[in-house]
Amino acid sequence: MLPLYRFAEECSALKEQLNRSVAFDASVHSIVDEILQRVRQHGDIALLDYTEQFQGIRLTDMLVSSDEIEQAHKDADPAFLEVLEEAYRNIISFHQHEVEKSFFYEGEGGVILGQRITPMEKALLYVPGGKASYPSSLLMNAAPAKVAGVKDIFITTPCDAAGKVNTDILAAAAVVGIGSVYKLGGAQAIAAFAYGTETIPKVDSITGPGNKYVALAKKQVFGHVSIDSIAGPSEVVIIADESANPEFIVLDMFAQAEHDPDASAVLITTSYTLAEAVRECAEKLLPAMLRHDIIASSLEHNGAIVLVESLEEACKVSDMIAPEHLELHVEHPWDILPGINHAGAIFMGGYSCETVGDYFAGPNHTLPTSGTARFFSPLSVRDFIKHTSIISYSKKQLQRSGEKIAAFADHEGLQAHAEAVRARLRVL
């Protein structure tokens, strides 16, 4: 079920298996491009047509009523609501540490320079629906947008064939205080909010995970709106030494693999004894898993156990993968942390399982996948703000530096640039 590699001997084969990237085949491109074009050109009519085609209902109202949201909150299990509320407080608390401040400083000659931080005005949070509901995704997207100060926050999530949205998602919307929830999913929802329609507002930012059609649609509308990242299948890498608990490792790998047959779970270890114990434990525990077929497929095609000579080498292998989630099941996790450069989130020690981060700890669970942790970051307040440069140049400093600036423009062959400065110098 889990292929075993010795890194020193099988490096090329391992790289071929583990080097993942976000890619979309021609058929997906064709479908998404047509959806984007039709919604952009025909607005609500195209949006309703696609909703009927893919969600099985001709909507008469695309917006969930406030009464439905209120009722879902009222009917929710009180214990579950308490969990939602505490998790949201934890997530808000973490993101409050990310808040940036505007700054100004005075330079030479009375020049004032600075940077102003302002929130985006409108943001869409895409929450997956359909076969499963993810209120955790709603909390994770809403918290940084709220902390950033976004004025208008919208949620969209697919409804069922009766036009109903999952009640757990509506309860979570009530917890975070967002009343604008739309019953739309898929690439057509991304198109509607990226371009705007007769009834759907055009937003400035779209965040949140979705299937391959949603992911490609987000990629294609980037530039019309800001997006968080282009999400691929989820993944975990576990670095472990001989002190690790095999059952912890197996269940953490299963937790990742049960998402999707394309999900990836990789163990990197210095211990052959642990590797064998993990393989035996996996075979023992798999039959009891509700999603055992998905887990088995994921581990067979996208899982691996990699034997390395040292924890230093383990860190290098992990950096080669640049995983979405990285767990350190080692005796001294803080000692190897400096050797790791590329990961979306790092879980320190055997009791910091990924599930804690997925739901409750506070850091965002919307993370870069498919090796993009080399250049993307977790969803944060930064995804919902803008930086604006402020320049206040004084007459005195322009007199000092103006001719140098004009000469720079001359060197680039931009006459009007240079003359714009020299006109002011003549007045001065």
C-alpha angles and dihedrals in degrees: 000000000000115000114223122219133183103217096211092053103034105032096132094049090047093050090051091054099041104038098099128177137180105258133162126203124231095260092056090048091051094050095045095046091052092048093049093048095047095047091047092051102036104027119191096009092058091042092053091044092054092044089055091047097048105025098035100236138091101225121217092185121028094191123080109235121245088238091059092050092047092048093049090053091047094049096045120113105267092222091054091048090054090053091049092049095048092045090050091050090052092049093047091049092053095048093049086070089061096060112126125210129220113246138198131184136179118241132189118314097015095300114154118204130176152136126250121208117210130168123240112259100224131024134177120212111202112207118190117236138160114084093016136019125224113196086163089066090054092052092047094051097040098051100063091041090053093046090049090056100242106179101210119031121181130189125205126186133159118266126214127252089276092056094252127136120218108274094222089059091049091049089052090049088055091049092054093042100242115141101176104087120159127202094224132115142170132036090318091064091050090050093049095054095038094054103018126230135213090285105013117082120232108240134204098223137030120194137166138077128275143154124297092278091054092045093051092044090055090050092050096049094047105123093039086061138003117257132195100228142305105270123214130179115316121258144186133195119196121198110199140173130197091282093066126111110242094208092053090052095047094049091047089052090047090049089059096040095051091068096072142335086249093056117111131221120180130179118202112191143166091210124080088189091058091046091056092044090053092050092050092046092049092055090047096049101037099081091059094055116104091218095040095138092055091045093049093049093047094050094044095051104026105019131090146167112221121197115209135180097234144002088253089060089045090058090051092052090049091051089051088059096038091203130208091229125024122188122193109208094176134121094248108025095168090059093062097038093092089059093060119084108161123053136110095223131357121211113205117218136348095292095053095081120178091247089068089059094042093061119007125009098083111245112107120269093205097099140165114269139192096038094308090121083090089075109003127075135207118280108278146156086279089070090063102044138071130217116220121189118226121206124182109174120191127223089240094055093044089055089053099044105021099096091048090052092048091049089053089054091047089054090057092048094244103137098176090053090055095043092051087063097039092052088060092045090055091054091048 
